[in-house]
Amino acid sequence: LPARVTSTVKNDIYAHIDKDGRYRVNLDFDRDTWKPGYESLWVRQSRPYAGDTYGLHLPLLAGTEVSIAFEEGNPDRPYIAGVKHDSAHTDHVTIQNYKRNVLRTPANNKIRLDDERGKEHIKVSTEYGGKSQLNLGHLVDAGKEQRGEGFELRTDLWGAVRAKKGIFISADAQDKAQGQVREMADIISELNGLSDKIQKLSDDATTANADPADVAAQIALITSRINDLTASVILMHAPKGVAVASGEHLQLAAVKNLQINAGNNADIGVVKNMFIGVGRALSVFVRKAGIKLIANKGAVSVQAQHDLMELLAKKSIEIVSTEDEIRISAKKKITINGGGSYIRIEGSGIEPGTPGDYNVKAVHYGRQPKASEKVPMPEFPILSAVDSSDFCLECLLNAIKNDDAVVEGA
């Protein structure tokens, strides 16, 4: 028998049901006047899937046309056997979009599966906060015109991706979804290959008396965490390149190590200022083609504020001022030595010495009373004796937790 779902609320935007998910209905042949929402007893709805704490229930709103049947023909045991569209509630799948399978709620939450051959796509969408969507396959706009292909996950609000055991983002091909989900053997091989190259450079640096790279930390990260995502890490890879850009700020931060390897060239360009701060030591090692440090404008200042400065070369060292003078000053003493001959300059006098001839060539050689020129020496700042990089907060907290008197690592 035909009937309409009812509600106690006029123009109710939600279903009027009881604690058991049942409805009240108004049978079309019933001409009596009833209080809205009380036209019948509570009536169950027949559904394609149901069970203990699970099932499929898409709530019906007031005014929805339903078909009433009776268990074993008993008029005292009615139930909703089916739900129908009508002239006032038209079907959302018609000849206009008959190739689509659509689940759409009154609030326009939507699951759409388009079966048009060669243009298959799936859309999951909600209207909250503008629009949030998952689009798969042949992507189309509201006019059914293609606007892309593959997948798109988008929202007008915020987005977050979380995975407790790790995340793998890859642009590597895996045709027809064949292969393991975490297939990364080629990627790990690339990482290991670069680590091997850096290890060789590090060994050469050690031989040349430069500080080595901490390659062991890189290898440990790859083998014990990144490989097969055995720890909570993120692995990103693309066979032809990765670009990261920001309209304003871009920050890379690591509580422990930051490792950057390049199998060919590395270019860093900064339009304005660049700051490099190192808490302990900075070691720069070049194996073949040398180092160039050029300032087209502005002064170049190199200081060893509280220790020795060495400038060594196997061949010549050239110091040239193209338009002004060269000044060499020392608070105590200057010694210049070439082939065993020397000049020692200090406050008590000047001492030249040579194992060979001493020749002086001059138009005029004069002697005048003694004189001296005091050169002001710069004062270097004294930094705090406490190095924050030497302080292990985690070690201290663990010691407090374990009631230890000695804090290892702090």
C-alpha positions, 0 to 999 in steps of 0.5 A, a space after each residue: 500500500 502507498 504511504 508517506 513518511 511523517 514527522 512531528 516537525 514541519 518541513 523537518 530536515 532530519 528523519 523522525 525515528 524512534 530508538 529502534 530506527 522505526 518510522 511513522 507513516 500516513 497511508 494514502 487511503 487514510 482520510 482521518 485527521 491525525 496529529 502530525 507524526 502520530 498517523 501510525 504506530 512505529 513501523 520498521 523498514 526492510 533493508 538490504 543489509 542488517 545485523 547486530 550493530 551493523 547494517 545499512 540505514 539511509 534515513 527517510 525524511 517526511 514526505 517520502 513515498 514508501 510502500 507498506 507491506 504486512 508480515 504474513 498478511 497481518 494488518 497489525 504487522 506493517 513494515 516499509 517494504 520499499 521507497 519510491 521517487 515521485 513527481 515531487 521527489 524526482 529520481 536523481 538518476 535519469 536518462 540525463 545521467 543513466 551511466 552513473 550510480 549515485 548515492 546522495 543524501 539530503 545535505 548533498 553528501 555524495 558518492 558517485 560512480 560513473 560507469 561510462 566506458 573509457 570515462 570511469 570515475 568515482 567521486 566522494 564529496 561533502 559540502 561542509 565548509 565549501 567543498 571537500 572531495 575525493 575524485 578518482 579516474 576520469 575527472 570532470 567538472 559540473 558540465 561533465 567536461 574533463 578537467 584531469 585524470 588520476 586522483 584528486 583529494 581537495 578541500 576548502 578547509 584544512 587537510 592532514 595526512 597521518 600514518 603511525 607506522 610511516 608514509 611512502 609517497 612515490 611517483 614511480 610507476 607500478 602499472 595495474 597496481 601490481 607489486 607490493 604497496 611498499 615496493 622501494 628497492 630501487 629507491 633504497 638502492 639510490 640512497 645507498 649509492 649516494 651514501 657510498 659516494 659521500 663515504 668516499 669523499 669523507 674518506 678523502 677528506 679525512 686523508 686530507 686532514 679535514 673533518 669527515 661526514 657522519 655517513 654512519 648516521 645516514 646508513 643507519 637511517 636508511 637500513 633501520 628506519 626508511 627501508 620498508 618503513 620499519 619506523 615512523 618515517 616519511 619517504 618521498 621519491 620521484 624518478 625525474 625530480 621533486 620540486 618544493 616551493 613556497 610563496 613565502 617561507 620554507 623551513 627544513 628542521 631536524 632535531 638531530 641530523 640534516 643530511 643532503 646528498 647530490 650525485 652531481 651538482 648542488 646549487 644554492 641561490 639567495 637573492 638577499 642575505 644568507 646566514 650559516 650558523 655552526 655550533 661546533 665545527 665547519 669543515 669544507 673539503 673540495 677534492 679536485 677543482 678548488 674553491 672560489 670565494 668572491 665578493 663583487 662589492 663589500 668587504 670580506 672578513 675572515 676571523 679566528 677570534 680566539 685561536 689560530 688561523 692557518 693559510 697553507 698552499 703547496 704552490 704560490 700564495 698571492 696577496 694583491 691590492 689592485 688600488 690601495 695598500 696591504 697592511 700586516 699587523 701583529 700585536 707581538 711579532 711578525 716573522 717572514 721566512 723564505 728559503 731560510 732567510 727571514 725578517 723578524 719584526 717586533 716591539 724591541 726591534 727588527 732582525 733580518 737574517 740570511 745564510 747568503 747575500 744581503 742586497 739593498 737597492 735604493 735611490 736614497 738610503 736614509 736614517 732617522 730617529 726612532 719611531 713607532 706606530 700603534 695599531 689598534 687591535 680589535 676586541 673579540 666578543 666572549 660567548 657563553 661557556 655553556 654550549 647548548 648543543 652539549 646539553 641533552 634535555 632528554 638525558 636530564 629528564 630520564 635521569 630525573 625519572 630514574 632518580 640517577 645522580 649521574 646524567 649520561 650525555 648531559 
